[in-house]
Amino acid sequence: MAAKKNSKYSSEALSALSVSELEDLIKEDEQQMTKMRFSDTVVFTEDASTVKDMRRNLARLKTALRAKQLAE
C-alpha cells in the first residue's frame, strides 16, 4: 500500500536549502498556522486535515533545519 504524499516540501528540495532559507520557511509557516488557528475559517473548514498537514510540514522543516545544524 503506497503512502499518501501531502508534503508541501520534498526531502530533496529541503536538503538543497540553506539554514537561513529553512528558518524563513519555518517562520512563514508558523505565522500562517497561527492565522489559521485564530481565524473563523478553521472552525468551518470542511477539510480538517489542512491543520494536520501544516503541522507535519512544519515538523519536516524543523527536522531538515536541525539536520543541517548538526552537519555544520
N, C-alpha and C positions, 0 to 999 in steps of 0.2 A: 504494500500500500504506500503510495507516494505521499510525502508530506506536502501540505498546502503552503505555498510561499507567498506571504503577505508583506515581506520585508520591503521597506522603502529603500533600504541600503543593502547592497550586496557586500559580501566579505572582501571581494577583490577591490571594489570601489573604496571601502573603508581603509584597507591597507595602503592604498595609494595616497590617502590624505595626510597632511601634516598634523602635528599636535594642535597647532592654533586653529586649523580648519575644523578639526573634530570638536574643539572647545566651543567654537562658534556655532556649530550644528547642534550641540547639546544645549547651549543657551537658547537658541531659537526654538527647539522642540519643547524645552521646559516652559517657555513663555506661551507657546501655542497650547500646551496641555493645561496650563493654568487658566488660560482664557476659556477653553472648552469646559473646564470644571465649573467655572463660575457663570457661564452663560446659560441661558434657558434652553439652548439647542440640545444640550446633553440630556436634559430631562426628557425631551420629546424626540430624541434620536431613535429612529426605527432600527438602525444598525448599532446595537450595543457593543459590538466588537471593535469599534473605532478607538475607544479609550484603551482597550486591551492591546490593540496593535501599536498605539502610540507608546505605551509603557514598554512594550517589547523592543521597539525601535530605539527608544532611549537607552535601554539596557545594552543593546548592541553597540551603540555609540560609546557608552561608558566603558564597555569591555575592550573595544578597539583602542580607546584612549589609554587605558591602563596598560594594555599590552605594549603600546608604543613607548610609554613612560618607562616601563621595566626594561625595554630593549636598549634604551639610551645609556 
